[in-house]
Amino acid sequence: MARQIKNTKIDTRNARDAIPIGAAIIYADLGVDGADLGYRKGKTGGKWVLRRYVGAKKYAVETLALADDRADADGVGVLNYRQAQALARSRHEALTRQERGLPDSSGPYTVAHAMADYLSHKEAEGGKSVDDARIRSDALIVPQIGGIEVAKLTPKHIRDWMGKIVKTPPRLRTKAPKDGKGPPPVRYRDVDLGSPEIVRKRRATANRMLGILKAGLNLAWREGRTPSDEAWRKVQPFREANAARLRYLSVDEARRLIEAAEGGFRALVEAALQTGARYSELASFRVSDFNADAGTVHVRASKGGRARHIVLTDEGNELFRRLCEGKAPTGHILVRDDGSQWRKGYHLRLMREAAERAGFGPDVSFHILRHTWASLAVMNGVPLMVVSANLGHADTRMVERHYGHLAQSYKADVIRANAPRFSMSADTSSALPLEAK
């Protein structure tokens, strides 16, 4: 990453007049990563230059235009400071897009451009959810509103787009043609769009898409690609679209599921119930991630790209100690019956079969084990902030949304069990009259 440059005052003619001819180029921070606007003073006047960091402590410098030291700015060959800033940012952005293999954005900056920039930025940050965001953007954002110029986007554009999502059935996952020509065919699920539950789910989908869209547009706004964020800031998500209260297992139900699971999958189920970890996190655990003395297991990178330590109970610590016995530090803690690693989708059939043997319906998925850990922890009095940290959420909002009602139930139970009692009979429970004075 390029080093930060102090913003030397070169923004007015008077300031530049004081710079001696032949002095070293003076740079001002452009406010974008890896680029600076420079001013070079020569005998015939000053020139604006762009300096870009190209790695290995090296910079590339190119001349942009004349400065308006001796002639008024015309916006083409002679530029004032503000115009030079805009040209430098635009040139840097074009070169960066070219280096990354992204489409040219020399024309109007559209929603499609904003989403491409956002996904590229998110990928560089290493977030694990970038693939999901890209799939959603390619399916529901770019085809619908991708051609709209960001500066001309209106709240009505966005609200109409969200309404269309609600009125469209969910898409089925399809494969690309065998000959590799063309995109996968678009097919939709056969659902009743008049069903209140289906409408709720479609509104929830529209809300998630709004979040992805706003993230892309906010990045464009922060980088100066659009003068205002008002259009999307005014749009609010649909109300009452959150999922119904999550299904979770009781302790007895969890024991039934464990007994119904077999071999390596049983260990996977037990580990999920002891940690609340996601399937992908469980599959990535290595022996070196487990610290028996501290009673923790380390998640190297979660869905949001953040590492964390999951605190284990004594029972969970003993489970992981047993699973790690005889394995090399680099070995996976949880493996399949043949010793291979758990990979995407390997658990789905085994979960369906175990749930069926335990007497559960298709609503009991593997992810419910995560909800089970969180729900039982909250009902046992673990603070929401602690539950949120163990689950890997950035804050408590998600936990409050899904499990807050359980905390209220716990609070009521504790008060009813432990609040003061005065053993007042029915005859004495009413307030006593005050004596007349």
N, C-alpha and C positions, 0 to 999 in steps of 0.2 A: 504494500500500500504506500502511496506517495506521502512524503512528509508534509506537514502543514506549513504554509507560507504566511508570514505576517502580512497584513494588508497595508502596504505602503501607499500613501496618498498620491495617486496618479490620475485622479478622476476629474481634475479641472485643468484648464490651460495654465492658470497661475501656478498651480502646484508643479506642473511639468516644466514651466519656464525656469524654475530654480534648479533643475537637473542639468549638470554640465554635459557638454557635447562629448560623446565617446565614453560616457560612464557605462558601467556594467548594466545589463538589462535589469530593470526593476520589475518584480512580479507581484501581482495581487491575487489572492485566493479567489477562485471562481465559485466556490461553494459546491463543487462536484469532485468526486474522488478521482485523483490522478491527473488533474489538469489545472493550469494557472494561466492567467492573462498577463502578458508582459509588455513593457514599453521600452523601446530602444531609441535613444536620442542620437541623431546624426547631424551633419552639417546643414542638410537641406530640410531638417525637421524630424519629427518623431514617427515611429511606426509601431503598430500593434503586432504582437507576436503571440502565438499559442505554444505553450510548453506542455508536453505530455510525458508522463512517466511510462517507460516501456519495459521496466523490470531490470533486475541486476544492477540497481543504482544508476541507471542510465535514463537520459531524457531525450526526446525528439523535439526540435524547435522549428516552427515554420512561421513565415510572415503572413499576416492576415490583410492589412490595409494601412493606409496613412492615417496618422492621428490628426485631429482638427486643430493643430498648433498654428498654422498659417492660413488655412482656408476653412470656410464653414463646412460642416459635415453635410454630405449629400446622401448618406445611407448606402453608398455603393463603394466608391474608391476612397472616400474620406469619411472616417467614422469618429463619433464622440465616444466617450468612455462607455456609456450605456449600450450603444450599438456594438461596440467592440466586444463587450461581455456577451451579448446575445449571439454574435457570430462565433465567438470562441466556444461557447457551450454547444452550439449547433454543429460546428465542425468536429469537436471532440466526440459528440454523440454519434455522428455519422461514421467516424473512424472506428469507434468502439463497436458499433453494430456490424460493420464490415469485418472486423476481426473475429467477432463471435458467430459470423455466418447468419445474422438476422436480416430480415427484409429491410430494404431501404425505406427511410421515413422522410425523404426530402419533400414529399407532398404534405397534405394536412395530417396532423397527428391524431390518429383515430383510436377508438377503444381497443381495436385489435392490436395496435402498436403498444398501447399502454399495458395490455395483458401480456404481450410478448416480453416487454421490458421487466415487468413484475416477476414473471416466472423465471426469467434469466437471473434476476437479482436473488430470488428465493433459492434457486438452485445453487448459486454461489455461496449462500449462507449455510447450505447443508441441511436444510429442513427436510425431514422424511416425508412430509405431506405434499411435497411439490408435485409428485406424479398424480396424486388424486386431484390437486388443484388444476393441473394441466388438462386432465381428462374432462373435468367438469367445464372448464373454460372452453375447450374445443367443441364440446357438445351443446352447451346452453348459452354461452356468452357471445363468442365470436360469430357464430352463424346468425344470431338474432340482431345484435346491436354493434357488431364489430366494425361496421363501416361508418358509424357516426363519428364525426370529429369531436374530440373530447371537449373542446372549447364551446361547442354548440349543443352539447348534451343538456337535456332538460329533465326536471323531475318527472314530467309526464312520460318521457321516453322510458325511464326506469320503471315507473309504476306499471305502464302497459306491458313491458317485458316481464315483470313479475307476475302479472295477471295471466299472461299467456302460459307461463310455466305451470300455474295452478290448474289451468284448463286443459293441459296436455298430459296424457298418461305417462307414467314412468317408462323410460327406455329399457329395452332388453340388451344385455351384452351380446354382441355378435362378433363373429370372426371375419377377417378380411377374406376376399375371394382367394381360392387356391392358386390362381395364376398370379396373385400378387398385384393385380391391376385394380386400382381404385380403392376407395375407403370401404370399411365394413358396412353392410346394409343396415339401414335404420329400421328397427322394429320396436313396437310398443307392447306393453303388458295389457292384457284384457282386464280392466278394472272398472268398477262403477264410480264414475266421477261425481255421482250424486250422493255417494256415501259420505257422511260427516267425517268418518275416520280417514277415508282416502283424501278428502279435501284438506284435513289437518296435515296429513303427511306431505301433500303437495305444497302447502303453505310453508311447512318446515323446510322443504327442499328449496323453495324460492328464497327463504331467509338465509340459508347457507350460501346460495349463489350470490345474494346481495352482499354478504360478507366478503366473498372472494373478489367481486367486482369493486367494492369500495377499497379493498387493500391495493388493488392495481391502480385505481384512479388516485388514491392518496399519494402513492409513490410518484405518479406523474405530476401531481400538484406540488409536492415537496421539491421536485427537481426543476420546477419552473416551466413545465410543458403546457400548463394551462393557468390562466390568471385567477381562477376561483375554484373552490370546492363546494360551492353553494348548491349545485344541482343535485349531488348525491347526499350531501349532508342533510338536506331537507327530507329525504326519503327514509321512512321508518319501516322496520320489519313488521310482518303480520303479527297481530296479537294472538295469544292463546294457541300458538302453533307448536309449542313444545310437546314432546312425546308424553303420552300418558305415563303414570307412575311406573317405574321400571320393575320388571319381574326380577325377583331374587329368590334364592333358596333359603329355607330355614336350615338350622344345623342338622336336623334329622334328614331333611331332603338331600343336603350335601353329602352326608354319610352314605345314603342310598346310592347316590351317583358314583361315589368313590368305589363302593363295593361292586357296582355294575361295570366299571372300567377295568381294563386288563392290561398287563404288561407295562410297556413304556408309556402308554397313554394314561394309565392310572397315575403314574408319577407326575405326568404333566398336569392332570386335573388337581392333584393334591397341591402341587406348587402354585397353581393359579389361585386356589382357595386360600393359601397361606400368604400370598403376596399382593393379590389384586393386580398383578402385572398383565399386560397385553400378551396375546399369543406370540407376536413377533419378538417381544422382549424376552419371554421365557425361552424361545428357541435360540436366542443369541447368548444366553448365560454361559459363561465359561467358569471353570473351577476357580481360576484366579479372581473372579468377581465376588466370590463368597468369602466373607470374613467371619469365621466362627467366633472369634473373641469379641468382636463388636456386635455380632448378631445381625449382620446386614448383608445384602446382596446388591452389587453395583449394576445399574443400568447405564451402559456406555452412551447410548443415544436413544432417546424416546421419540415418540411421534413428532413432537415439536422441536426435536434436535437438542434437547437439554439432557444432560447427564444427571443422575440422582442416585441416592442410596435408599433402598427399601429396608425399613426396619422390620425384623422378624420377631415373632413371639418365641418363647422357649420351644414350643412344639414345632414351629417353622424352622428354627435353627437346627433342631435335631433332624428334621427331614432333609435339609440341605447337606448336613454333615454326612448323613447316610448315603445320599446320592453322589457325593463327591469322593467317597472312599475308593482308593485304588485308581483314580484317574489322574492323568497328567494335568498340570496347571492350565495348559492351553486347550484341554479337552472340553467338550460341551457337557454341561451338567445334565441336561435332559436330552435323551436320545430315543430313537425308535427301537423296536425290538431287534432289528438287525444292526444296531449301533450307528446308523446314519443320522444325520441332522434332520430336525423337524423343519420343513420348508412350507412355503405358502400353500394352503389348502389341504395339507396332508392330514389335518386333524378333523376335517368336516364330517367325513363318513363315520369315523370312529365315535365322534360326539353324538351323531344321530342314533347310532346303534346303542351306545351306553345309555342315552336318555330314554330310549324306548324300553330297554331292559329294566330301567329304574322306575318305569311307569309314568314318565313325563311325556308331554306333547311336543310338537315341533317348535313351540315358542321357547324352549330351553336350549339356547345356543351356548357356545363356548364363552362368548363375551359376557354372558350372565354371571359367570364365575367372578369376574371383576366387580360387577354390581353387587354380588353376594358379599364379597369381602368388605366393600365400602359400606353397604347397608348394615351388616352386623356390627361393624366397628362403630358406626354412628350410634346405633341403638344400645351399644355397650358403653356409651359415654365418651368416645374418642372425639376431641374437638374437630370441627370441620376443617380448620386450618391444617391440622396434623394429617387428616385423611387426604386432603388435597395434595400435600407435599409427598406423601407415600405413593399416590396415584400418578404424580408427575404433572399436575396441572400448574399453570403459571400463577393462578390465584384461586380464590375460593368460589368464584361465580358458578362454575360448572357443578361443583359439589353442592352448593346451596340450592341450585335449580333442581337437581335430581334427588338429593338426600336430605334437604332441609326439613321436610315434613317429618322425617324420622327423628331428627334432633328435637323437634318440638314435642313429639310423642315421648321421647326419653325424658325431656324436661318435666312434662306433666307427671310421668310415672315417679320420678325422683321426688317431686314436690308432694305428691299424694302419699308416698311411702315415708318421707322424712320430715315434712313440715310439722311445726308444733301442733300438739293436740291438747285440748283443754278439758276433755271428758265432761262436756256440758250436756245435761239432760234436756229433753224437749221442753220441760217446764221452765228451765232457767236460761234457755238459749236466746230468748228475746231480751232486748235492752231493758235494764231496770229503770223505773221512773226516778227522777231526781227529787230529793226532799224539798218541800216548799220552804222558802226562807222567810 
